[in-house]
Amino acid sequence: MGLLSVDVLITLQILPGFFSNCLFLALYDSAVLLKHVVLLLSRSKSTRHEWRRMLTSEGLRCVWNSFLLDAYKQVKLGGDAPNSTVVYVPSGKKQNTSAKYGIQCHLLDFATSERPLVVNFGSAT
């Protein structure tokens, strides 16, 4: 199966969700427009507020790109964990600057069968 056919299959999988989102945005815009028309006809003072349409080309582009990002992500629920490249920084002080400090290795190199691998994506500032 070629790369083009994979892209076509992914596009066909994305289309139903994309169109349902477009329908929701159109319904939302219609409800807001109807509310503004009713307020205008009742001569309410709150009709001066502008409203931004949701169903725009920029909005549709964002929805489409979010569906594409989700479809092409490498990590799938229940699948294998990614084995990303990381830089090893030994704990404690650096004693020898010529040693293998900062060598590249893989994330799953630190996993053992006796304990779970916990990765903390925090920062200390």
The first five atom37 places (N, CA, C, CB, O) and aatype in JSON, in Angstrom:
{
  "aatype": [12, 7, 10, 10, 15, 19, 3, 19, 10, 9, 16, 10, 5, 9, 10, 14, 7, 13, 13, 15, 2, 4, 10, 13, 10, 0, 10, 18, 3, 15, 0, 19, 10, 10, 11, 8, 19, 19, 10, 10, 10, 15, 1, 15, 11, 15, 16, 1, 8, 6, 17, 1, 1, 12, 10, 16, 15, 6, 7, 10, 1, 4, 19, 17, 2, 15, 13, 10, 10, 3, 0, 18, 11, 5, 19, 11, 10, 7, 7, 3, 0, 14, 2, 15, 16, 19, 19, 18, 19, 14, 15, 7, 11, 11, 5, 2, 16, 15, 0, 11, 18, 7, 9, 5, 4, 8, 10, 10, 3, 13, 0, 16, 15, 6, 1, 14, 10, 19, 19, 2, 13, 7, 15, 0, 16],
  "atom_mask": [
    [1, 1, 1, 1, 1],
    [1, 1, 1, 0, 1],
    [1, 1, 1, 1, 1],
    [1, 1, 1, 1, 1],
    [1, 1, 1, 1, 1],
    [1, 1, 1, 1, 1],
    [1, 1, 1, 1, 1],
    [1, 1, 1, 1, 1],
    [1, 1, 1, 1, 1],
    [1, 1, 1, 1, 1],
    [1, 1, 1, 1, 1],
    [1, 1, 1, 1, 1],
    [1, 1, 1, 1, 1],
    [1, 1, 1, 1, 1],
    [1, 1, 1, 1, 1],
    [1, 1, 1, 1, 1],
    [1, 1, 1, 0, 1],
    [1, 1, 1, 1, 1],
    [1, 1, 1, 1, 1],
    [1, 1, 1, 1, 1],
    [1, 1, 1, 1, 1],
    [1, 1, 1, 1, 1],
    [1, 1, 1, 1, 1],
    [1, 1, 1, 1, 1],
    [1, 1, 1, 1, 1],
    [1, 1, 1, 1, 1],
    [1, 1, 1, 1, 1],
    [1, 1, 1, 1, 1],
    [1, 1, 1, 1, 1],
    [1, 1, 1, 1, 1],
    [1, 1, 1, 1, 1],
    [1, 1, 1, 1, 1],
    [1, 1, 1, 1, 1],
    [1, 1, 1, 1, 1],
    [1, 1, 1, 1, 1],
    [1, 1, 1, 1, 1],
    [1, 1, 1, 1, 1],
    [1, 1, 1, 1, 1],
    [1, 1, 1, 1, 1],
    [1, 1, 1, 1, 1],
    [1, 1, 1, 1, 1],
    [1, 1, 1, 1, 1],
    [1, 1, 1, 1, 1],
    [1, 1, 1, 1, 1],
    [1, 1, 1, 1, 1],
    [1, 1, 1, 1, 1],
    [1, 1, 1, 1, 1],
    [1, 1, 1, 1, 1],
    [1, 1, 1, 1, 1],
    [1, 1, 1, 1, 1],
    [1, 1, 1, 1, 1],
    [1, 1, 1, 1, 1],
    [1, 1, 1, 1, 1],
    [1, 1, 1, 1, 1],
    [1, 1, 1, 1, 1],
    [1, 1, 1, 1, 1],
    [1, 1, 1, 1, 1],
    [1, 1, 1, 1, 1],
    [1, 1, 1, 0, 1],
    [1, 1, 1, 1, 1],
    [1, 1, 1, 1, 1],
    [1, 1, 1, 1, 1],
    [1, 1, 1, 1, 1],
    [1, 1, 1, 1, 1],
    [1, 1, 1, 1, 1],
    [1, 1, 1, 1, 1],
    [1, 1, 1, 1, 1],
    [1, 1, 1, 1, 1],
    [1, 1, 1, 1, 1],
    [1, 1, 1, 1, 1],
    [1, 1, 1, 1, 1],
    [1, 1, 1, 1, 1],
    [1, 1, 1, 1, 1],
    [1, 1, 1, 1, 1],
    [1, 1, 1, 1, 1],
    [1, 1, 1, 1, 1],
    [1, 1, 1, 1, 1],
    [1, 1, 1, 0, 1],
    [1, 1, 1, 0, 1],
    [1, 1, 1, 1, 1],
    [1, 1, 1, 1, 1],
    [1, 1, 1, 1, 1],
    [1, 1, 1, 1, 1],
    [1, 1, 1, 1, 1],
    [1, 1, 1, 1, 1],
    [1, 1, 1, 1, 1],
    [1, 1, 1, 1, 1],
    [1, 1, 1, 1, 1],
    [1, 1, 1, 1, 1],
    [1, 1, 1, 1, 1],
    [1, 1, 1, 1, 1],
    [1, 1, 1, 0, 1],
    [1, 1, 1, 1, 1],
    [1, 1, 1, 1, 1],
    [1, 1, 1, 1, 1],
    [1, 1, 1, 1, 1],
    [1, 1, 1, 1, 1],
    [1, 1, 1, 1, 1],
    [1, 1, 1, 1, 1],
    [1, 1, 1, 1, 1],
    [1, 1, 1, 1, 1],
    [1, 1, 1, 0, 1],
    [1, 1, 1, 1, 1],
    [1, 1, 1, 1, 1],
    [1, 1, 1, 1, 1],
    [1, 1, 1, 1, 1],
    [1, 1, 1, 1, 1],
    [1, 1, 1, 1, 1],
    [1, 1, 1, 1, 1],
    [1, 1, 1, 1, 1],
    [1, 1, 1, 1, 1],
    [1, 1, 1, 1, 1],
    [1, 1, 1, 1, 1],
    [1, 1, 1, 1, 1],
    [1, 1, 1, 1, 1],
    [1, 1, 1, 1, 1],
    [1, 1, 1, 1, 1],
    [1, 1, 1, 1, 1],
    [1, 1, 1, 1, 1],
    [1, 1, 1, 1, 1],
    [1, 1, 1, 1, 1],
    [1, 1, 1, 0, 1],
    [1, 1, 1, 1, 1],
    [1, 1, 1, 1, 1],
    [1, 1, 1, 1, 1]
  ],
  "atom_positions": [
    [[0.85, -1.16, 0.0], [0.0, 0.0, 0.0], [0.89, 1.23, 0.0], [-0.96, 0.0, 1.21], [1.76, 1.37, 0.87]],
    [[0.7, 2.1, -0.95], [1.54, 3.27, -1.08], [1.18, 4.38, -0.11], [0.0, 0.0, 0.0], [0.15, 4.33, 0.56]],
    [[2.05, 5.36, -0.07], [1.86, 6.49, 0.84], [0.61, 7.28, 0.47], [3.08, 7.41, 0.83], [-0.1, 7.77, 1.36]],
    [[0.34, 7.42, -0.82], [-0.84, 8.16, -1.26], [-2.12, 7.47, -0.82], [-0.83, 8.33, -2.78], [-3.07, 8.14, -0.39]],
    [[-2.17, 6.15, -0.91], [-3.38, 5.43, -0.51], [-3.59, 5.5, 1.0], [-3.31, 3.97, -0.96], [-4.73, 5.5, 1.45]],
    [[-2.52, 5.57, 1.78], [-2.64, 5.74, 3.23], [-3.23, 7.1, 3.53], [-1.27, 5.56, 3.93], [-4.09, 7.23, 4.4]],
    [[-2.77, 8.14, 2.83], [-3.31, 9.48, 3.01], [-4.79, 9.53, 2.65], [-2.53, 10.49, 2.17], [-5.57, 10.2, 3.33]],
    [[-5.18, 8.84, 1.6], [-6.59, 8.82, 1.2], [-7.43, 8.12, 2.26], [-6.76, 8.12, -0.18], [-8.52, 8.58, 2.59]],
    [[-6.92, 7.01, 2.8], [-7.66, 6.29, 3.84], [-7.82, 7.14, 5.1], [-6.95, 4.98, 4.17], [-8.89, 7.15, 5.71]],
    [[-6.76, 7.83, 5.48], [-6.84, 8.69, 6.67], [-7.82, 9.83, 6.43], [-5.45, 9.26, 7.04], [-8.6, 10.17, 7.32]],
    [[-7.81, 10.41, 5.23], [-8.75, 11.48, 4.9], [-10.19, 10.97, 4.96], [-8.44, 12.05, 3.51], [-11.07, 11.67, 5.46]],
    [[-10.43, 9.77, 4.47], [-11.78, 9.21, 4.51], [-12.23, 8.92, 5.94], [-11.85, 7.92, 3.68], [-13.42, 9.01, 6.25]],
    [[-11.29, 8.59, 6.81], [-11.63, 8.36, 8.21], [-11.93, 9.68, 8.94], [-10.5, 7.62, 8.92], [-12.75, 9.71, 9.85]],
    [[-11.28, 10.75, 8.54], [-11.43, 12.04, 9.19], [-12.72, 12.75, 8.77], [-10.24, 12.92, 8.89], [-13.32, 13.46, 9.57]],
    [[-13.14, 12.56, 7.52], [-14.25, 13.34, 6.97], [-15.55, 13.33, 7.79], [-14.56, 12.85, 5.61], [-16.13, 14.39, 7.98]],
    [[-16.03, 12.17, 8.29], [-17.28, 12.22, 9.07], [-17.19, 13.12, 10.31], [-17.67, 10.83, 9.49], [-18.11, 13.88, 10.58]],
    [[-16.11, 13.02, 11.05], [-15.94, 13.87, 12.22], [-15.81, 15.33, 11.86], [0.0, 0.0, 0.0], [-16.34, 16.2, 12.55]],
    [[-15.1, 15.59, 10.78], [-14.93, 16.98, 10.32], [-16.27, 17.59, 9.93], [-13.96, 17.04, 9.13], [-16.58, 18.72, 10.31]],
    [[-17.07, 16.84, 9.17], [-18.37, 17.37, 8.74], [-19.33, 17.54, 9.92], [-18.99, 16.45, 7.69], [-20.14, 18.47, 9.92]],
    [[-19.25, 16.66, 10.91], [-20.12, 16.83, 12.08], [-19.71, 18.08, 12.86], [-20.06, 15.58, 12.99], [-20.57, 18.77, 13.41]],
    [[-18.42, 18.38, 12.92], [-17.97, 19.62, 13.56], [-18.45, 20.83, 12.77], [-16.44, 19.63, 13.69], [-18.86, 21.83, 13.36]],
    [[-18.4, 20.76, 11.45], [-18.89, 21.86, 10.61], [-20.38, 22.09, 10.84], [-18.62, 21.57, 9.12], [-20.84, 23.24, 10.92]],
    [[-21.13, 21.01, 10.96], [-22.56, 21.12, 11.22], [-22.82, 21.79, 12.57], [-23.23, 19.74, 11.18], [-23.69, 22.65, 12.68]],
    [[-22.05, 21.4, 13.58], [-22.21, 22.02, 14.9], [-21.89, 23.51, 14.84], [-21.29, 21.33, 15.93], [-22.62, 24.32, 15.42]],
    [[-20.82, 23.89, 14.15], [-20.46, 25.3, 14.05], [-21.54, 26.09, 13.31], [-19.13, 25.46, 13.33], [-21.85, 27.22, 13.69]],
    [[-22.12, 25.5, 12.27], [-23.19, 26.17, 11.53], [-24.43, 26.33, 12.41], [-23.54, 25.4, 10.25], [-25.07, 27.38, 12.38]],
    [[-24.77, 25.31, 13.19], [-25.92, 25.41, 14.09], [-25.68, 26.45, 15.17], [-26.21, 24.06, 14.73], [-26.59, 27.19, 15.53]],
    [[-24.47, 26.5, 15.69], [-24.13, 27.49, 16.7], [-24.26, 28.91, 16.14], [-22.7, 27.25, 17.22], [-24.87, 29.78, 16.77]],
    [[-23.69, 29.13, 14.95], [-23.79, 30.45, 14.32], [-25.25, 30.82, 14.07], [-23.01, 30.47, 13.0], [-25.64, 31.98, 14.25]],
    [[-26.06, 29.85, 13.65], [-27.48, 30.12, 13.39], [-28.21, 30.51, 14.68], [-28.15, 28.89, 12.76], [-29.03, 31.42, 14.68]],
    [[-27.91, 29.82, 15.77], [-28.56, 30.13, 17.04], [-28.17, 31.52, 17.53], [-28.21, 29.08, 18.1], [-29.02, 32.27, 18.03]],
    [[-26.9, 31.87, 17.41], [-26.45, 33.19, 17.84], [-27.05, 34.28, 16.94], [-24.91, 33.27, 17.82], [-27.45, 35.33, 17.44]],
    [[-27.11, 34.03, 15.65], [-27.72, 35.0, 14.73], [-29.21, 35.19, 15.06], [-27.55, 34.53, 13.27], [-29.7, 36.32, 15.07]],
    [[-29.9, 34.11, 15.32], [-31.32, 34.19, 15.67], [-31.51, 34.98, 16.96], [-31.92, 32.78, 15.82], [-32.45, 35.77, 17.07]],
    [[-30.64, 34.78, 17.92], [-30.7, 35.52, 19.18], [-30.52, 37.02, 18.92], [-29.63, 35.01, 20.17], [-31.24, 37.84, 19.5]],
    [[-29.57, 37.38, 18.07], [-29.33, 38.79, 17.76], [-30.5, 39.41, 17.01], [-28.06, 38.94, 16.95], [-30.83, 40.57, 17.23]],
    [[-31.12, 38.66, 16.13], [-32.28, 39.17, 15.38], [-33.45, 39.42, 16.34], [-32.71, 38.18, 14.26], [-34.13, 40.44, 16.25]],
    [[-33.66, 38.47, 17.26], [-34.75, 38.64, 18.23], [-34.48, 39.85, 19.11], [-34.91, 37.37, 19.09], [-35.4, 40.63, 19.39]],
    [[-33.25, 40.03, 19.56], [-32.91, 41.19, 20.38], [-33.05, 42.48, 19.59], [-31.48, 41.06, 20.92], [-33.47, 43.5, 20.15]],
    [[-32.71, 42.46, 18.32], [-32.84, 43.65, 17.49], [-34.31, 44.02, 17.28], [-32.15, 43.44, 16.13], [-34.67, 45.19, 17.34]],
    [[-35.15, 43.02, 17.04], [-36.57, 43.27, 16.85], [-37.25, 43.74, 18.13], [-37.26, 42.02, 16.33], [-38.22, 44.49, 18.08]],
    [[-36.75, 43.29, 19.25], [-37.35, 43.74, 20.51], [-36.76, 45.07, 20.97], [-37.15, 42.68, 21.6], [-37.12, 45.59, 22.03]],
    [[-35.85, 45.61, 20.15], [-35.2, 46.88, 20.41], [-34.5, 46.91, 21.76], [-36.22, 48.01, 20.33], [-34.55, 47.9, 22.49]],
    [[-33.86, 45.84, 22.07], [-33.12, 45.75, 23.32], [-31.8, 46.51, 23.2], [-32.85, 44.28, 23.7], [-31.24, 46.63, 22.11]],
    [[-31.32, 47.01, 24.31], [-30.07, 47.77, 24.31], [-28.85, 46.86, 24.19], [-29.96, 48.61, 25.57], [-27.75, 47.33, 23.92]],
    [[-29.04, 45.58, 24.38], [-27.89, 44.67, 24.34], [-27.56, 44.19, 22.94], [-28.15, 43.48, 25.23], [-26.79, 43.25, 22.79]],
    [[-28.13, 44.81, 21.89], [-27.87, 44.37, 20.53], [-26.59, 44.97, 19.96], [-29.03, 44.72, 19.64], [-26.21, 44.64, 18.84]],
    [[-25.94, 45.83, 20.7], [-24.74, 46.48, 20.17], [-23.51, 45.6, 20.25], [-24.49, 47.76, 20.92], [-22.46, 45.95, 19.7]],
    [[-23.61, 44.47, 20.92], [-22.46, 43.57, 21.03], [-22.21, 42.87, 19.71], [-22.68, 42.54, 22.15], [-23.14, 42.35, 19.08]],
    [[-20.97, 42.86, 19.3], [-20.61, 42.14, 18.09], [-20.45, 40.66, 18.42], [-19.31, 42.71, 17.45], [-20.1, 40.3, 19.55]],
    [[-20.7, 39.83, 17.46], [-20.47, 38.41, 17.66], [-19.58, 37.92, 16.53], [-21.8, 37.62, 17.71], [-19.7, 38.33, 15.37]],
    [[-18.7, 37.03, 16.9], [-17.78, 36.47, 15.92], [-18.34, 35.15, 15.42], [-16.36, 36.27, 16.53], [-18.75, 34.28, 16.19]],
    [[-18.35, 35.01, 14.12], [-18.81, 33.76, 13.52], [-17.82, 32.65, 13.83], [-19.01, 33.91, 12.0], [-16.61, 32.88, 13.87]],
    [[-18.33, 31.47, 14.02], [-17.48, 30.31, 14.29], [-17.16, 29.56, 12.99], [-18.17, 29.37, 15.29], [-16.08, 28.99, 12.86]],
    [[-18.09, 29.57, 12.06], [-17.91, 28.83, 10.81], [-17.22, 29.73, 9.79], [-19.28, 28.32, 10.26], [-17.87, 30.33, 8.93]],
    [[-15.9, 29.82, 9.91], [-15.08, 30.61, 8.99], [-14.04, 29.71, 8.37], [-14.41, 31.82, 9.73], [-13.84, 28.58, 8.82]],
    [[-13.37, 30.19, 7.35], [-12.33, 29.37, 6.72], [-11.19, 29.11, 7.7], [-11.8, 30.05, 5.44], [-10.59, 28.03, 7.69]],
    [[-10.88, 30.1, 8.54], [-9.82, 29.9, 9.52], [-10.23, 28.85, 10.57], [-9.48, 31.24, 10.22], [-9.43, 28.01, 10.96]],
    [[-11.49, 28.92, 11.0], [-11.98, 27.94, 11.96], [-11.99, 26.53, 11.39], [0.0, 0.0, 0.0], [-11.61, 25.57, 12.06]],
    [[-12.44, 26.41, 10.14], [-12.45, 25.1, 9.49], [-11.05, 24.56, 9.3], [-13.16, 25.18, 8.14], [-10.81, 23.36, 9.44]],
    [[-10.1, 25.44, 8.98], [-8.71, 25.02, 8.82], [-8.15, 24.49, 10.15], [-7.84, 26.19, 8.31], [-7.43, 23.49, 10.17]],
    [[-8.49, 25.16, 11.25], [-8.03, 24.7, 12.57], [-8.63, 23.35, 12.92], [-8.39, 25.74, 13.64], [-7.94, 22.48, 13.44]],
    [[-9.92, 23.17, 12.64], [-10.57, 21.88, 12.93], [-9.93, 20.78, 12.09], [-12.09, 21.96, 12.65], [-9.65, 19.7, 12.6]],
    [[-9.71, 21.04, 10.81], [-9.11, 20.04, 9.93], [-7.71, 19.67, 10.4], [-9.07, 20.56, 8.47], [-7.36, 18.49, 10.46]],
    [[-6.9, 20.67, 10.75], [-5.54, 20.4, 11.21], [-5.53, 19.63, 12.52], [-4.77, 21.7, 11.37], [-4.65, 18.79, 12.72]],
    [[-6.48, 19.89, 13.4], [-6.52, 19.13, 14.65], [-6.88, 17.66, 14.38], [-7.53, 19.75, 15.63], [-6.35, 16.77, 15.04]],
    [[-7.77, 17.42, 13.43], [-8.09, 16.04, 13.06], [-6.87, 15.36, 12.44], [-9.29, 16.01, 12.09], [-6.62, 14.19, 12.71]],
    [[-6.13, 16.07, 11.59], [-4.93, 15.49, 10.98], [-3.87, 15.17, 12.03], [-4.36, 16.43, 9.93], [-3.25, 14.11, 11.98]],
    [[-3.66, 16.08, 12.98], [-2.69, 15.82, 14.04], [-3.07, 14.58, 14.83], [-2.58, 17.02, 14.97], [-2.21, 13.77, 15.17]],
    [[-4.35, 14.43, 15.11], [-4.8, 13.27, 15.87], [-4.64, 11.98, 15.06], [-6.26, 13.44, 16.29], [-4.3, 10.94, 15.61]],
    [[-4.88, 12.05, 13.76], [-4.79, 10.85, 12.92], [-3.35, 10.39, 12.71], [-5.44, 11.1, 11.57], [-3.09, 9.19, 12.64]],
    [[-2.43, 11.33, 12.62], [-1.04, 10.98, 12.33], [-0.17, 10.83, 13.58], [-0.44, 12.01, 11.43], [1.04, 10.62, 13.47]],
    [[-0.77, 10.93, 14.77], [0.07, 10.8, 15.96], [0.62, 9.38, 16.05], [-0.74, 11.16, 17.23], [-0.01, 8.42, 15.64]],
    [[1.8, 9.29, 16.6], [2.49, 8.01, 16.65], [2.02, 7.14, 17.8], [3.98, 8.22, 16.74], [2.07, 5.91, 17.72]],
    [[1.58, 7.76, 18.88], [1.18, 7.02, 20.06], [-0.31, 6.72, 19.98], [1.52, 7.79, 21.34], [-1.12, 7.63, 19.82]],
    [[-0.66, 5.47, 20.11], [-2.05, 5.04, 20.11], [-2.36, 4.37, 21.45], [-2.34, 4.08, 18.92], [-1.5, 3.69, 22.01]],
    [[-3.56, 4.56, 21.94], [-3.98, 3.97, 23.2], [-3.89, 2.46, 23.12], [-5.41, 4.41, 23.56], [-4.46, 1.85, 22.21]],
    [[-3.18, 1.86, 24.06], [-3.01, 0.42, 24.09], [-1.87, -0.08, 23.23], [0.0, 0.0, 0.0], [-1.57, -1.27, 23.23]],
    [[-1.22, 0.81, 22.49], [-0.1, 0.43, 21.63], [1.22, 0.48, 22.38], [0.0, 0.0, 0.0], [1.26, 0.75, 23.58]],
    [[2.29, 0.23, 21.67], [3.62, 0.28, 22.25], [4.02, 1.7, 22.57], [4.63, -0.35, 21.31], [3.64, 2.64, 21.87]],
    [[4.79, 1.85, 23.63], [5.3, 3.18, 24.01], [6.39, 3.59, 23.03], [5.83, 3.18, 25.47], [7.16, 2.74, 22.57]],
    [[6.48, 4.87, 22.7], [7.55, 5.32, 21.81], [8.89, 5.25, 22.53], [7.28, 6.76, 21.3], [8.97, 5.49, 23.74]],
    [[9.92, 4.93, 21.81], [11.25, 4.82, 22.38], [12.07, 6.02, 21.9], [11.94, 3.46, 21.99], [12.95, 5.89, 21.04]],
    [[11.77, 7.18, 22.45], [12.39, 8.42, 22.03], [13.85, 8.49, 22.45], [11.63, 9.61, 22.6], [14.27, 7.86, 23.41]],
    [[14.62, 9.29, 21.69], [16.02, 9.52, 22.02], [16.09, 10.57, 23.12], [16.83, 9.96, 20.78], [15.46, 11.62, 23.03]],
    [[16.86, 10.28, 24.15], [17.06, 11.21, 25.26], [18.55, 11.37, 25.52], [16.33, 10.72, 26.54], [19.36, 10.61, 24.99]],
    [[18.9, 12.35, 26.32], [20.29, 12.58, 26.7], [20.46, 12.15, 28.14], [20.71, 14.08, 26.51], [19.73, 12.62, 29.02]],
    [[21.41, 11.27, 28.41], [21.63, 10.76, 29.75], [22.44, 11.76, 30.55], [22.35, 9.39, 29.71], [23.53, 12.17, 30.15]],
    [[21.9, 12.14, 31.7], [22.6, 13.03, 32.62], [22.7, 12.26, 33.94], [21.86, 14.43, 32.8], [21.69, 12.07, 34.61]],
    [[23.9, 11.82, 34.32], [24.02, 11.04, 35.54], [23.71, 11.89, 36.77], [25.42, 10.44, 35.66], [23.94, 13.1, 36.78]],
    [[23.18, 11.24, 37.8], [22.89, 11.98, 39.03], [24.17, 12.24, 39.79], [21.88, 11.21, 39.9], [25.15, 11.51, 39.61]],
    [[24.18, 13.24, 40.63], [25.37, 13.59, 41.38], [26.23, 14.58, 40.62], [0.0, 0.0, 0.0], [25.85, 15.08, 39.57]],
    [[27.4, 14.84, 41.17], [28.31, 15.81, 40.54], [29.09, 15.17, 39.41], [29.27, 16.39, 41.57], [29.34, 13.96, 39.4]],
    [[29.47, 16.01, 38.47], [30.29, 15.57, 37.35], [31.74, 15.48, 37.82], [30.16, 16.54, 36.12], [32.34, 16.5, 38.17]],
    [[32.31, 14.28, 37.84], [33.68, 14.16, 38.31], [34.68, 14.23, 37.16], [33.86, 12.86, 39.06], [35.74, 14.82, 37.32]],
    [[34.36, 13.65, 36.05], [35.28, 13.62, 34.93], [34.58, 14.21, 33.71], [35.78, 12.16, 34.65], [33.6, 13.65, 33.23]],
    [[35.07, 15.33, 33.23], [34.4, 16.0, 32.1], [34.6, 15.25, 30.79], [34.92, 17.42, 31.96], [33.84, 15.46, 29.84]],
    [[35.6, 14.38, 30.73], [35.82, 13.64, 29.49], [35.03, 12.33, 29.47], [37.29, 13.35, 29.3], [35.06, 11.61, 28.47]],
    [[34.33, 12.02, 30.55], [33.54, 10.79, 30.59], [32.33, 10.91, 29.67], [33.08, 10.47, 32.04], [32.15, 11.94, 29.02]],
    [[31.52, 9.88, 29.62], [30.38, 9.84, 28.71], [29.21, 10.63, 29.29], [29.95, 8.38, 28.44], [28.11, 10.1, 29.45]],
    [[29.44, 11.86, 29.6], [28.4, 12.74, 30.15], [27.58, 13.3, 28.99], [29.02, 13.89, 31.01], [28.13, 13.88, 28.05]],
    [[26.29, 13.15, 29.07], [25.42, 13.69, 28.04], [25.34, 12.83, 26.79], [0.0, 0.0, 0.0], [25.06, 13.35, 25.71]],
    [[25.57, 11.53, 26.91], [25.48, 10.66, 25.73], [24.0, 10.43, 25.39], [26.2, 9.3, 25.98], [23.13, 10.48, 26.26]],
    [[23.75, 10.19, 24.14], [22.38, 9.93, 23.7], [22.05, 8.47, 23.9], [22.19, 10.33, 22.23], [22.86, 7.58, 23.61]],
    [[20.86, 8.23, 24.41], [20.36, 6.87, 24.57], [18.86, 6.9, 24.31], [20.69, 6.29, 26.01], [18.32, 7.93, 23.89]],
    [[18.19, 5.8, 24.55], [16.76, 5.73, 24.31], [16.01, 5.66, 25.63], [16.41, 4.51, 23.43], [16.54, 5.15, 26.62]],
    [[14.8, 6.16, 25.64], [14.0, 6.25, 26.85], [13.76, 4.89, 27.49], [12.68, 6.92, 26.55], [13.84, 4.75, 28.71]],
    [[13.47, 3.9, 26.68], [13.16, 2.58, 27.23], [14.4, 1.83, 27.69], [12.44, 1.75, 26.2], [14.29, 0.72, 28.21]],
    [[15.6, 2.41, 27.51], [16.81, 1.81, 28.08], [16.78, 1.85, 29.6], [18.07, 2.52, 27.56], [17.47, 1.07, 30.26]],
    [[15.99, 2.75, 30.17], [15.91, 2.9, 31.62], [14.82, 2.04, 32.24], [15.66, 4.35, 31.97], [14.72, 1.99, 33.46]],
    [[14.03, 1.36, 31.44], [12.94, 0.53, 31.95], [13.47, -0.83, 32.39], [11.84, 0.35, 30.88], [14.34, -1.41, 31.74]],
    [[12.93, -1.33, 33.49], [13.24, -2.67, 33.96], [11.93, -3.38, 34.26], [14.18, -2.65, 35.22], [10.9, -2.73, 34.42]],
    [[11.97, -4.69, 34.34], [10.75, -5.45, 34.61], [10.36, -5.38, 36.09], [10.92, -6.91, 34.18], [9.22, -5.69, 36.44]],
    [[11.3, -4.98, 36.98], [11.02, -4.94, 38.41], [10.26, -3.68, 38.85], [12.3, -5.04, 39.17], [9.59, -3.7, 39.88]],
    [[10.37, -2.6, 38.08], [9.74, -1.35, 38.49], [9.22, -0.6, 37.27], [10.74, -0.46, 39.29], [9.75, -0.75, 36.16]],
    [[8.18, 0.2, 37.48], [7.66, 0.98, 36.35], [8.58, 2.15, 36.01], [6.24, 1.5, 36.67], [9.3, 2.64, 36.87]],
    [[8.54, 2.57, 34.79], [9.31, 3.72, 34.34], [8.44, 4.96, 34.49], [9.79, 3.55, 32.86], [7.37, 5.06, 33.88]],
    [[8.89, 5.91, 35.3], [8.16, 7.15, 35.53], [8.96, 8.27, 34.89], [7.93, 7.41, 37.05], [10.14, 8.45, 35.19]],
    [[8.32, 9.03, 34.01], [8.97, 10.14, 33.33], [8.3, 11.42, 33.81], [8.88, 10.0, 31.77], [7.09, 11.57, 33.71]],
    [[9.1, 12.34, 34.32], [8.59, 13.62, 34.82], [8.98, 14.71, 33.82], [9.14, 13.94, 36.26], [10.17, 14.93, 33.56]],
    [[7.97, 15.38, 33.28], [8.23, 16.45, 32.31], [8.11, 17.81, 32.97], [7.24, 16.35, 31.12], [7.53, 18.73, 32.4]],
    [[8.63, 17.95, 34.15], [8.55, 19.21, 34.87], [9.82, 20.03, 34.69], [0.0, 0.0, 0.0], [10.76, 19.64, 34.0]],
    [[9.82, 21.19, 35.34], [11.0, 22.03, 35.31], [11.15, 22.69, 36.67], [10.92, 23.08, 34.18], [10.17, 22.87, 37.39]],
    [[12.36, 23.03, 37.01], [12.62, 23.74, 38.27], [13.24, 25.08, 37.91], [13.56, 22.9, 39.22], [14.35, 25.14, 37.38]],
    [[12.51, 26.14, 38.2], [13.03, 27.47, 37.89], [13.23, 28.26, 39.14], [12.1, 28.22, 36.95], [13.67, 29.41, 39.08]]
  ]
}
